[in-house]
């Protein structure tokens, strides 16, 4: 009886650890990891489109009246908000904080260069204005420049997400380990029933049989829940995240192509700016999948209650036979 009750407690503890650990990993990714990564990608897209907007304003002559333009200012605001959100989430650790400070400093430098380009352009010094604007673009797109550093932040967040995905308590191995404890307990119960049937000449021990059935149901339920969590994590990583990236990358590509064409003196090409609503729409399936995986649902209450019920039935079944033997 002591072994069976001990194994029941161990099964409950192992299953609870997997459920809590896996749920915590998913919640961390959903609430901090994904928002940090999305913010980094949005900041990249916003700054790419800001560069295009500035060049378009200068090439069209609108800069004489409106400077780099409202779209440029809106994009800078979006980038600043996204970078501030990354700082609040603090998902990538100390190295990312240092990188983020450098990025914020470069954003200020970039904005200053564009403003200097605007000031000199309005004074009639168009060549010098374009020179400052070129310096600003080089600061964005150059090797090791602002956009490269933002991409490094995104990569760090992505690696941190992958680390959570492979956490010790959130994977298939942990789920198999918890199920193995349950199967060992089930084997102990089967052995106990066979041994008691031989000694007490009773074919069935209803409480132990009921405990075995409860345990089988609990093993199947927990294994299914843990594998669902693992599958949700994998599908979010393999499907939803790449789908989001394709939407953002398309906008970045359009903005950079337009900026390059305008810088070379050609037409801007495809019109349109950063579509934040499309970015949000692309993110929704990712949030929904992780949100569904993060909640234990009925298992949160069912696991302790059914484990307690199994333990009670085990005690009752063994106690009844011991009492009969005492008579």
N, C-alpha and C positions, 0 to 999 in steps of 0.2 A: 504493500500500500504506500509506504514511504517513497519508494522509487517511482511509482506511477504519479503520485501527487507532485513529487519533485520535478518529474519530466513535464507535467502539465504546466507548472509554474515556469519552467524553462522555455517551453513552447510559447506561452503567453509573452514572456519577456523578449524572446527573439523576434517574434512577429511584431510586437509593439515597436521594437527598435528599428526594424526595417520600415514599418509604416511611418513612424515619426521622422526617421532619417531621410527616407525617400521624399516624403512630403516637404520637409525642410529644404532639401536640395532643389526641388521643383519651385517652391515658393521664392527661394532666393533668386533663381534664374528669372522667374516671371516678374518679380517686383523690382529687381535691381539689375540683373545681368542683361536681359533683353532691352529694357529702357535705356541702359547706358550704351549698348551697341547701336540701337536705333538712333539715339541722339548724336552719336559720333558720325554715323552715315548721313544723317540729316544736315549736320554742320558742314560736312564735305560738299553735299549737293548745294546747300545754300551759298557757300562761298564761291563755288564754281559758277553759279548763276549770277552772283554779284559781279564777278569779273566780266561775264558776258554783258550784263546790263550796263556796266560802266563804259565798256568799249562801244556798245551800241549808242549810248548817249553822246559820246564824243564824236563818233563817225557821222552821226546824223546831224550834228550841229546843235542838238538840244542842250548840250552842256553849257552853252552860253547863257541859257535861261534857267535851267533847273539843275545844273551840275551833273553828277553821275545819275541822278534820277531817283524817283520814289522806290522803284523796284530794287535798286541797289541798297537803299536804306532798309527796306523790308527784309531783304536777304541777310543783311548784317545783323539785324535784330533777331532773326530766326537762328542764325549761327551762334550769337551770344547767348540766347536762351538755352540752346541745346548744350553748349559747353558748360553753362551754369548748372544744368540738370545733371550732367555727368559728375560734376564736383559734388553735388548733393548726394548722389547715389553712392559714390566712393566704392565702386565695385572692384576696380583693378589694382588696388593696393598702393603702396608708397611710390613705386616707380611711375605709376600712371599719374599720380598727383603731381610729381615733378614735371612730367611731360605736359600735363595740362596747363601748368603755370607758364611753360615756355610757349605753348600754343596761344594762350590768351595774350601774352606779350606780343607775339607776332601778328595777331589780329589787330591790335592797336597800331602796330607799325604799318600794316597793310592799309588800314583806314587812313592813317596820316599821309601816306604816299598818294592815295587817291585824292584826298583833299588838297594836297599840294599840287597835284596835276590839274585839278579843277581851278585853283587860284591862278596858276600861271596861264592856263588856257584862256580864262576870262580877261586876263591882262593883254591878250593878243599874242602871247608867246606860245603858239600852238606846238611848235617843235619840242619845246621844253616840256609842255604839258603832256605830250605823247610819250616823252622820255620817262617822266615820272610814272605814268600809267603802265609803261612797259616794266619799270622796276617793280611796281606793285604786282603785276602778273607773274613776273619771275619769282617773287617772294612766295606766291601761291604754288606755282607749278614746278619750280626748280627742284632738283634732286636734294632731298633732305629738307625741303621747304615746308610750308604750313600744311598743305594738304597731305604730304607724306607723313607728317607727325600726327595728324588727325587719323590717318589710316592705321598708324601704329597703335593709337589708343583703341581703335575698333578691334584690331587683332588681339590686343591684350584682353579686352572684354570677351572676345570670342573664345580665347584659350581658357579664361576663367569659367565661362559657361560650360565648356567641354570638361573641365575638371569636376564641376558639380555633377555633370551627367555621369561621370564615372566614379562618383563618390562611393566609399565602401558600403554605405547603407542603402544606396539607391539603385543598385544594379541587379541583374539576373542572379548572380552568384549569391548575394545576400538572401534573395527570395528562395533559392534552392536550399540554402542552409536552414532557413526557418522551416521549410517544408520537410526537410530531413529530420529535424527534431520531432515534428509531428508524427512522421512515419515510424520513428523509433518508439515513440509513446504508444502508437497504435499496435506495434508488435508486442510491447509489454502487456497491453490490455488483452490481446489475443492469447498470449501465453498464460496470463493469469486465469482467463476463463477456462482454458483447456486444463490447467492444473487443478483448478477448483472442481471442474466437472469430474475428474478422476477421483479426487479425494472425497468429495461430498455426494457423489452420485447424482448430480444435478446437471442436466444437459445444458440448460441455459441459466445465465445470471442476468435477469432483466436490467438491473441498474448498469452493470458493466457493458452489456450490449448497447444500451441507450447511450452510454458515454462514448462507446466506439463510434456509433452513428453520428453523434454530435461532433466528434473529433474529425471524422471523414469530411463532413460538411464544412467544418471550419478550415481544414487544410485546403480543400478545393476553393473555398471563398477567398482565403488570404492569398493563395498562389495566383488566382485569377486577378485579384486586385493589384498585386505587386507586378505581375507581368503587364497589366494594363498601364501602370505607371511607367514601366520601362519602355513599352512600345510608344507611349505618348511622347516621352523624351526623345526617342530615336526619330519619330516622325517629325517632330518639331525641328530637330536638327537637320534631318535629311531632306525634308520637303518644304515646310513653312518658312524656315529661315532663308533658304536659297530663293524661294519665290519672292520674298520681301526684297532680297538683294537685287534681283533682276529689275524690279520696278525702280529702285533707287539708282542703280547703275545706268539704266536707260536715261534717266533725267540728267545724271552727271555727264554722260556721253554727249547728250544733246547740247548741254550748256558749254562744255569744253570745245566741241566742234564749232559752235557759233562764235565763241570768244577767239578761237584760232583764226577763223575766217575773217572776222572783223579786224583783228590785229594785223593781218596780212593785207588789209585794204579791200577785201571782198565783201559780198553780202553775208548777212547773218545766217541765212539758211532757215531752218525750221523755227517758227516763232513760238513763243510761250516761255513762261518762267517756271520756277520751282512749284510743283503741285503738291502742297502739303497734304491735301485731302487724299490724294492717291497714295501717298506714303502711309497715312493712317489706315486707309482701307487695306493696304497690303499687309499691315501689321496685325490686323484683327484675327485672322485664322491662327496665327502664332500665339497670341494672348489667350484665345479661346481654348486651344488644345492644352496649353500649360495650366490654365485655370481649372479645367476639368480634372487634370491629373493631380493637382495639388491637394484636392479635398479627399479625405478618406471615406467620406459618405457614411453610410450605415455601419461600415466596418469599424469606425471609431468607437461606437458604442457596443457593437456586436461582439468584437473580439474579447474584451474583458468579461462581458456577461456570459458568453458561451464557454469561455475558458473556466469561469467560476462554476457554471452548470456542469461541465465535464468533471471538474474536481469533486463537486458534491456527489455526483453519481458514482464516481469511483469509490469515494469514502463509503457511501451507502452500500454498494455492492460487496465490498470487502467486509465491512462491519457486520452485514447480515450473515455472511458465512461464518465469521468468527463467533458471532453470537450463537449460531446454530451448533457450532463445534463445542462451545462452552457448555451447552446443555447436555 
